[in-house]
Amino acid sequence: MKHFLPTLFLLCLPFIARCADPMVIEPEDKPYNGDVQVEPEEGTMGGSYVRTEKAYGPLFSLEVPEGKEPLTIWVRARGQALCLKAVAEDNSQTELKWLFKMPEVWTWRSFGTFDRADLKFRIAIIRNPQGTEDAGLDAVILSSDPSFDPNHSDMPGILK
């Protein structure tokens, strides 16, 4: 019995993490494709961030979590404009919003709140062709609470 509980916890951990709200995602744990490089750097949420030199290249992709509530999507990024796309199961894509002005320091920015149906099957975040040499994506947060703001959060592990 004493071995059963730790095993049960480990089996449930992916489900617990997937249902957490807000859901904090490290893009380096989910590299989108071979064009994405993982760069180590102190001061990032997980000790590294993702970048790509490919113009309009995808930096991150994630299946939309199950649920009925709308999702607010935040990114911690620097040095380049980013676009949030909705990706259908047939891989057709719809641009939802661009964040054009991106500071040269790590900054939390919100893409806004979206109905899950509008996000389709998966979301993807792509970059524009211009950007600083160290431009990249450090973290993504999905929250069903539209008032959640990582800039004012006391949640452990969230860097400002």
C-alpha positions as CSV (number, residue, x, y, z in Angstrom):
1,M,0.0,0.0,0.0
2,K,2.8,2.4,0.8
3,H,4.1,2.1,-2.8
4,F,0.7,2.4,-4.3
5,L,0.1,6.1,-3.2
6,P,3.3,7.5,-4.7
7,T,2.6,5.6,-7.9
8,L,-1.0,6.9,-8.0
9,F,0.2,10.5,-7.5
10,L,2.8,10.2,-10.4
11,L,0.1,8.8,-12.7
12,C,-2.3,11.7,-11.8
13,L,0.4,14.4,-12.1
14,P,-0.1,15.1,-15.8
15,F,-3.8,15.4,-15.3
16,I,-3.3,17.7,-12.3
17,A,-0.8,19.9,-14.2
18,R,-3.2,20.1,-17.2
19,C,-6.1,21.2,-15.1
20,A,-4.2,23.8,-13.0
21,D,-5.4,27.3,-13.3
22,P,-3.5,29.3,-14.2
23,M,-1.6,26.8,-16.3
24,V,2.1,27.9,-16.6
25,I,3.9,26.3,-19.6
26,E,7.6,26.4,-20.3
27,P,7.9,26.4,-24.1
28,E,11.4,24.7,-23.9
29,D,9.5,21.7,-22.6
30,K,7.4,21.5,-25.7
31,P,9.7,22.5,-28.7
32,Y,7.4,23.0,-31.7
33,N,9.8,21.8,-34.4
34,G,13.5,21.5,-35.4
35,D,13.8,25.3,-36.1
36,V,13.3,26.2,-32.5
37,Q,16.5,26.6,-30.4
38,V,16.5,26.3,-26.6
39,E,18.8,28.9,-25.1
40,P,19.9,28.7,-21.4
41,E,19.7,32.0,-19.5
42,E,19.5,32.9,-15.9
43,G,16.5,35.1,-15.0
44,T,14.1,33.0,-17.1
45,M,11.3,31.1,-15.6
46,G,12.7,27.6,-16.3
47,G,16.4,28.5,-16.8
48,S,16.0,28.8,-20.6
49,Y,13.8,30.2,-23.3
50,V,13.0,29.3,-27.0
51,R,13.9,31.3,-30.1
52,T,14.0,30.8,-33.8
53,E,15.6,32.7,-36.6
54,K,13.0,31.6,-39.2
55,A,10.8,34.5,-40.3
56,Y,7.2,33.8,-39.2
57,G,8.5,30.7,-37.6
58,P,6.5,29.0,-34.9
59,L,7.9,29.1,-31.4
60,F,5.3,27.2,-29.5
61,S,2.2,25.0,-29.9
62,L,-0.2,23.4,-27.5
63,E,-3.5,21.6,-27.7
64,V,-6.3,23.7,-26.2
65,P,-7.1,22.3,-22.7
66,E,-10.6,20.9,-22.2
67,G,-13.1,23.2,-20.5
68,K,-16.0,25.6,-21.1
69,E,-14.6,28.9,-19.8
70,P,-12.9,31.3,-22.0
71,L,-9.0,31.4,-21.8
72,T,-6.8,34.4,-21.2
73,I,-3.4,33.9,-22.8
74,W,-0.2,35.5,-21.5
75,V,3.3,35.3,-22.8
76,R,6.6,36.3,-21.2
77,A,8.8,37.4,-24.1
78,R,11.2,39.9,-25.4
79,G,12.6,41.5,-28.5
80,Q,10.1,40.6,-31.2
81,A,6.5,40.8,-32.3
82,L,4.4,37.7,-31.7
83,C,1.2,36.3,-33.3
84,L,-1.3,34.0,-31.6
85,K,-2.8,31.5,-34.1
86,A,-5.7,29.1,-33.7
87,V,-5.0,25.8,-35.5
88,A,-7.7,23.4,-36.5
89,E,-7.4,19.6,-36.6
90,D,-6.8,19.8,-40.4
91,N,-3.9,22.1,-39.6
92,S,-5.7,25.2,-41.1
93,Q,-4.7,28.3,-39.2
94,T,-6.3,31.6,-38.2
95,E,-4.5,34.6,-36.9
96,L,-6.1,35.8,-33.7
97,K,-3.9,38.6,-32.5
98,W,-0.5,40.2,-32.9
99,L,1.5,41.8,-30.1
100,F,3.6,44.2,-32.2
101,K,5.5,46.1,-29.6
102,M,7.8,43.9,-27.6
103,P,10.3,45.4,-25.1
104,E,13.9,44.4,-25.0
105,V,13.6,42.9,-21.5
106,W,11.4,40.0,-20.4
107,T,7.9,41.3,-20.2
108,W,4.5,39.7,-19.6
109,R,2.0,40.6,-22.3
110,S,-1.6,39.4,-22.8
111,F,-3.0,38.3,-26.1
112,G,-6.4,38.7,-24.5
113,T,-9.3,36.4,-23.7
114,F,-10.8,33.9,-26.2
115,D,-13.6,31.4,-26.2
116,R,-12.2,28.0,-26.5
117,A,-14.1,27.3,-29.7
118,D,-12.3,30.2,-31.3
119,L,-9.0,28.7,-30.3
120,K,-9.9,25.5,-32.2
121,F,-7.8,22.4,-31.6
122,R,-4.4,23.9,-30.9
123,I,-2.8,27.3,-30.4
124,A,0.5,28.3,-31.9
125,I,2.7,31.4,-31.3
126,I,4.8,32.6,-34.2
127,R,7.4,35.4,-34.5
128,N,7.7,38.2,-37.1
129,P,10.9,38.6,-39.2
130,Q,12.3,41.5,-37.2
131,G,13.6,41.3,-33.7
132,T,16.6,41.7,-31.4
133,E,19.4,39.1,-31.5
134,D,18.3,37.6,-28.1
135,A,14.5,37.8,-28.9
136,G,12.5,34.8,-27.6
137,L,9.7,33.3,-25.7
138,D,10.2,32.4,-22.0
139,A,6.8,31.3,-20.7
140,V,3.1,31.0,-21.6
141,I,0.2,31.2,-19.2
142,L,-3.4,30.0,-19.9
143,S,-6.0,31.1,-17.3
144,S,-9.8,30.8,-17.2
145,D,-9.7,33.8,-14.8
146,P,-9.8,36.9,-17.0
147,S,-8.6,39.0,-14.1
148,F,-5.4,37.0,-13.6
149,D,-2.3,39.1,-14.4
150,P,1.1,37.6,-13.9
151,N,2.5,41.2,-13.5
152,H,0.6,41.4,-10.2
153,S,0.5,37.7,-9.1
154,D,1.9,36.3,-5.9
155,M,1.8,32.8,-7.4
156,P,5.1,31.0,-6.6
157,G,7.5,30.6,-9.6
158,I,6.1,33.4,-11.7
159,L,8.8,36.0,-12.4
160,K,7.9,39.6,-13.1
